[in-house]
Amino acid sequence: MALTLQPSKLHVTDLIRTATIGIRTRKQRAALSALGIMIGIAAMVAVLGLSQSSKSELLAQLERLGTNLLTVEPDVGLGRGSGTLPATATDMIARIGPIESTSMLSAVGAHVYRNDLIPTGKTGGISVQAVDQELLDVLGGSVADGVWFDDARAAYPNVILGSVAAERLGVHRVSGTQQVWLANRWFTVIGILDLFELAPDLDRSVFIGHVAAETYLDHENLPSRVLVRVDPTKVDQVLTVLAATANPEFPEEVTVNKPSDALEAQEAADDAFTALLLGLGAVSLLVGGVGIANVMVIAVLERRGEIGLRRALGATRRHVASQFLSEALLLGAMGGTGGILLGFAVTAIYANIKGWATLVPPIAVIGGIAAALLIGGIAGLYPAARAARLSPTEALRTT
Amino acid sequence: MSGTTIPATTVLNVVNVHKEYATTPPVHALRGVSFAVAKGELVSVIGPSGSGKSTLLHLMGTLDRPTSGDIIVSGHRVSELSDRDLSSLRAHHIGFVFQQFHLLSSLTTLDNVAEGLLYTGRPLRERRELAEIALRRVGMGHRLDMVSAKLSGGEMQRVATARAFAGDPSIILADEPTGNLDTKNSDAIVELIEELHATGATIVVITHNREIAESFPRVVGLLDGQVEYDTAVSEVV
């Protein structure tokens, strides 16, 4: 009696079709249980997308502003020198080979007011800087209204206002006749600048020409800050020699900075924030997984009759387990797909508002689907095992 | 192999089957039940509740194993088969009809019957073809695409019966198939079972309805877990 039994089989396409039965039967419940995963994935995709988009924006910004600007300043503080660099500093620095251009600022110890009636204490926190004509080019700044200095304008009592300073002084546009009160005399406003992305402190300054400073304020024009543009490939070499060149006698009293570092540091801070949001997304995923597990456990209880029927129709334990596992995976995949779409939408909307390019890293999409499937799978393991353990007679008895 | 010789035409052989449930106190549901069903037979198993009918059906359907004794379905000894083998046996050789119908409410009539062939490994198209043939035989050809939740009780049991025989199993086991139906629908199902029998199907119907049971050619009476009587002349040793 050598009878052979044809084994019972379940093709993959049939398995998938079977896995959708539960979802099709209770659509609303399936949607709600996938929602947790969806929110988690959406949060992660959006966070990664926004971080990527803003990073590309920063790169574009750095590209535009350049990372080759260096500032040389005297170290100020108790017993740390005079607050100025030696008078020869600018010329010495300009002699360093890879330096492309320089600009020298000299802080003027005077204050500026809207008019002569303002009490002297109300300075508005605005500093006065005597500058050369190169400043605008070296800093990559631009004029919002009016003009920048030329030889003639720099020699007369003219003033150009930093963006914040203009606001504080109540000057909104250049009329040609608008004057401000600076060191006991009137200066005419000839220009207002846009914000400096690489030197935000200068937004709160007003600028006069070196010649005018000397002529009208008796200012010595000792350098308080030298800005240099360096051959981008030689930035590091120049960094090491700048201090000694600026002040050979006391190089330790010189501080050299790279303003673009500040932007990068800000991005690093954003990265920490991104990590935090990713953590929150992960928590949401976990909760979503528990939601799916919960729904699947209930489904196994409710569908005992179906489980019994399938065993009677020839399903093995493994077939029953794989059906419920696939259903959980499918819920995870639904949540994951929805989450990626939602995350994309959020990124696109926010990037649009900010005027950035919408960028979602592929890792967010692949990782999102993978995480959703993984969580769906883990959530489905226990319910699937329970369904498989159920004895057919017990399952059929309950209706 | 044991020395028992089994006639070639025997589809189901129940050999001195005992079933004890390890509850406290233990329940001795079947106490040495033996009988055989030949190919093409229509047998009813009748008995009051608690007589062990359902247990016997589960054992014959290989959904459960006897505590002692053996069951042989189409030549396969249940005691020699693994759990997976029993699933294969059910997929290819046994068709079930339940009192509760057990249809999948969100599927169409056609897909419910096709689902009965799912685990045989037949492709979907073939399953649907066989399902349609079966449904037309039970007079449900006009409801192929209707979601089964919308059917009446009588219609549901017709569909469930179609599911049981669509794959041409060696034996069809019906557990109180008329238990949830009114007289008219009940008669229709009995008629359907007799029709299937007439075309050669082997069927065992479990029922507590004496009238229905006695309308069938052979009746096995069950009482307190033992065969009380068997109208067949040839009794199994």
Interface residues (C-beta under 8 A of the other chain):
Chain A: M1 L3 L5 Q6 P7 S8 K9 L10 H11 T13 D14 R17 T18 I21 R24 T25 G305 E306 G308 L309 R310 R311 A312 L313 G314 A315 T316 R317 R318 H319 S391 P392 T393 L396 T399
Chain B: M1 H58 G61 L63 D64 S74 G75 H76 L81 D83 R84 D85 S87 S88 L89 R90 A91 H92 I94 F96 F98 Q100 H102 L104 S105 S106 L107 E115 G116 L118 Y119 T120 G121 P123 L124
